[in-house]
Amino acid sequence: MRLGEPARMQAAINITPLVDVVLVLLIIFMVMAPQMRKGPDVNLPNTTKPNSQGDERGRILVSIDEAGGLWINDQPVAAEHFDETLRAAVGAETNPKIVIRGDAKLNFREVREVMVAIEQEGFRGVGLIAKRAGAEGK
Amino acid sequence: MQFDHNDSGSSLQSEINITPLVDVVLVLLIIFMVVVPLLIEGYDVDIPRASADTSAPVAESQLILSISSAACPILTPPAGEGIPKNCQVTLADQKIPVAELPARVAAILGGRPAEQRALFLAVDDRLNYEAVLRIIDLAKSRVEDLKIEFVAAN
């Protein structure tokens, strides 16, 4: 910007307010995005070196909350309906990736029972989701 | 910012035009901010096969790590990082403190070809889940591509 020049006819649209508004919207969405993730709030276990499990979209998220309640993706599921709900969530996918988000306060039995239930549906291999120690987020 | 449209006689412009730079940086920022919260991390494990457990031949090379709640009494989430020192685990029938686990696992499995690097875990049901994951983390820490498989605890 040059100050002190005689005013000229300005043909260009002033895009600065537009950019401001767009940036603010962007920030709002970015702040909201973590809350839009699937599933309940789970206090994930802290570990040192978890391996990457990729993007949570495209995975089937089985969550076990602090009280031992089961969730598939973002729906709470009663234990007796777990099998058919999991099958419905998998649908026609041939090679589904199932990950378990278990709460840190659980004991191993509750997680093992869910793993066994998943195995009985014929899915071998799950990912146990952890949080890198020191990382931010839930 | 004002865009100079000099139809006649362009004036010398000494500033670098940073607008495209800012555009690219902002787009990169947006991409990372959107993608990073959706990335998840964890451990790949195999599930105990509820059926046909007894008929499976037990290979001699199977390395079994058992964690009992008597030798490793972690029933609530361990505070801070790592595993409490009073935890002892049994690796290939030898009782060792958990701190020695990475070195022992690496010594036994490190020389094997990748497809035979498997650790079988027999975990007591009462143990805390976070502690179990931390022990898995320790066991994997010095061996690449270590496969973890749960077996039924005795």
Interface residues (C-beta under 8 A of the other chain):
Chain A: M1 R2 Q10 A11 A12 T16 L23 L26 M30 A33 P34 R37 P45 N46 T47 T48 K49 P50 N51 S52 Q53 G54 D55 E56 R57 R59 V99 G102 D103 A104 K105 L106 N107 F108 R109 E110 V111 R112 M115 V116 I118 E119 Q120 F123 R124 G125 V126 G127 L128 I129 A130 K131 R132 A133 G137
Chain B: M1 Q2 F3 D4 H5 L26 I30 M33 V34 V35 P37 L38 L39 I40 E41 G42 Y43 D44 V45 D46 I47 P48 R49 A50 L75 T76 P77 E81 G82 V123 D124 D125 R126 L127 N128 Y129 E130 V132 L133 R134 I136 D137 K140 S141 F150
